[in-house]
Amino acid sequence: MAGRTGSAGQAARTDRSRKAWHRARLRLRRSGVDSFRGHGSDWLVFGTLFLVVVLLTWGTVAQPLWVAPETLVLPVIAGGLLLRPVSLLTLYAASAVALIVESVVLGPYTDGAGRVTPGTVLVVAAVGLAGLLIAQFRMRVGVPWTGGSTMLFDLRERLGVQSRLPRLPRGWHAEMSLRPAGGQSFSGDFVVAARTGKERRILEIVLTDVSGKGMDAASRALQLSGAFGGLLGSLPPPAFLPAANAYLLRQEWDEGFATSVHLVLDLDTGDFELLSAGHLPAMQLSAGAGTWTPQTADGPLLGVLEGAEFHPAKGRLRRGDVLMLFTDGLVEAPDRDLTEGIDRLTGAAETHIATGFRGAAWHLIERVARDVNDDRALLLLCRD
C-alpha cells in the first residue's frame, strides 16, 4: 500500500513538473514573439543584448587586437532595431560603462593598438544616436521594425490584386501594364475593373492617375483604388465619376486631385461610353480604315470642383478594333508636345496589329517610355 502511494506521489510530482516546464516554455516563447512583433515586454531581447555587451567587454579586455572596442556598435545597432527607447537608453548606459571599463583596464590609447580611442567613443555614440532616432520613429508610427517592409509588400500586393482585369468572354482580349516611376514598386496610376449589369455582360474599367508619382502617390492610390473598387458596379455608370469626385473633395488632401477615365462597354454589341475627368483621350483603332481616332470626353479633374459634370463620348468596337487607354507618363515629355507623344505611341502600336496585340502593353511601354521618370499605365482592349 505504501509503495503504491509513493508511486502515485512521484507521478503527481512529475506531472506538475512537466506542466510547470510547459507553462514556462510557452511564456518564454510568447515573450520572444511579442518582442519581435513590437508588442509586450522586450526584456528578453534586452537581456540578450546586455549579455552580449558583457561578453564583448570581456573579449576586448582579454584580446583587444581580436575583439576591438568598436565591436560594441553591434549590440547598439541591434538595440536600435529591436528595443523600445527606455530599454535602449539602459543598453546605451551599459555600453558606456563597458567603454569606461575597457579604457581603465587597457590603459591610455597612446600606449598602442587595441585601446579605446576618442574615435571609438565617437563611433559608438554616433551609432547609438542613430539607433535612438530609429527606435523613436518606430514607437511613433507604432510599427515594429520587421513590420514596415511587410506592410509595404502587402500594399503593393493589394494594388496589384485590385488592378487585375476580369476574365472576358470569347472574342475579347484585354491586357494592362503598369510601370512605376524610377523603378519603384509603387505607382500613382491604377486600374479598377468589374463586369456588371445583367448576366455580367457590361465591362467597366476605370484608369486613374493620382497627382504625384511613385511612393509619394502610392498611399493615396491605394486608398482611392479601394474606394473606386467599392463604387464600381454599386452605382449606375453616369454616377461613378461624380461620386469619385465627391470622395476626393472630402479627403482635403494637399495634392488632392486625380485624372480618371471610365469605360463602360457592352460585351455583346461592342457599344461603349467613355467618361473622362481631365484624362487624356482614348485612342481607337478602326480595323476597316486602319487609322487611330481619339475618343474625347469632357469633364474636370477629380477633387477640384464641387458638383462637376461629366459628359460621355460614345462609340462602338467592331471586329478587329482596338481601344487604348493610357496615362500621361507614356506621351508627355518636356521636349515634345502631347500630340507628338500620342502619335509616337500609336505608331509603335501599329507594329502589333498582326499579333492581335497579345503581349503588346508591356512592349509598348518599353519602346516609347522605358526610362521616363513618371508613372506609366497602358491598357489595351481588343475585339477579335
Secondary structure, DSSP 8 states (H G I E B T S, - for coil): -HHHHHHHHHHHHHHHHHHHHHHHHHHHHHHHHHHHHT-S--HHHHHHHHHHHHHHHHHHHH-TTTS-GGGGHHHHHHHHHHS-HHHHHHHHHHHHHHHHHHHHHH--GGG-TTS--HHHHHHHHHHHHHHHHHHHHHHHHT--HHHHHHHHHHHHHHHHHHT------TTEEEEEEEE-GGG-S--SEEEEEEEESGGG-EEEEEEEEESS-THHHHHHHHHHHHHHHHHTTTS-HHHHHHHHHHHHHHH--TT--EEEEEEEEETTT-EEEEEEEB---EEEEETTTTEEEEE--B---BTTSTT---B-EEEE--TT-EEEEE-GGGT-BTTB-HHHHHHHHHHHHGGGTTTTTTTHHHHHHHHHSTT-SS-EEEEEEEE-
